[in-house]
């Protein structure tokens, strides 16, 4: 159970989101995660969590490696099953469990973002914070993204250049390389052909990852449609979610066999 809790934290899955996925209350999620063995969970809830994590057995939990690709896979699992739009509600609960220092920091961040998003016609602001949300999700498994934050804070004059909040040696090396890259960018010291060649490699790498994610999403959508048809349902609801996901697991096993 300790490893499962670690994985959920690394994936950035909130208790609220997990509660909705499993069709239980948030308090029940806490109860489940405090158990010493996932096999003590109700069978249908165990099937749901294994499905979410793209594994077949409880034993596989120990071998899960949470990286960017895996995060994308889990997001695809959720998005493929629950496509309805959700309007988030922000209230005092968002600060529960935080220390005074962390509450103050979160409130400051929310205020800054809210002020920038108040103009609903500002498309640039929307995408700026959409990308920021992706950045925060990816940062869970990437040390380098934290180093980028350190570099930006120093370049903007908020932090002293020799203050290192993370791994000092790695952060020092990363900042030095990024500084050199920024000099090249601002001074235009690289030929256009080299820039184009480098960006092409970047595009190919990202396109490959997105194709893998799309393929998995399409596969899940196909199995979802088949499961709904076999069970005689038209959509997934909180009442039939466990039954539908168990059927999807069955279909996936049949397909592999």
Helices and strands as residue ranges (DSSP letters): H 2-11, H 15-22, H 26-34, G 38-40, H 43-52, G 58-63, H 68-81, G 92-95, H 100-117, H 123-139, H 143-155, H 168-187, H 192-231, H 241-256
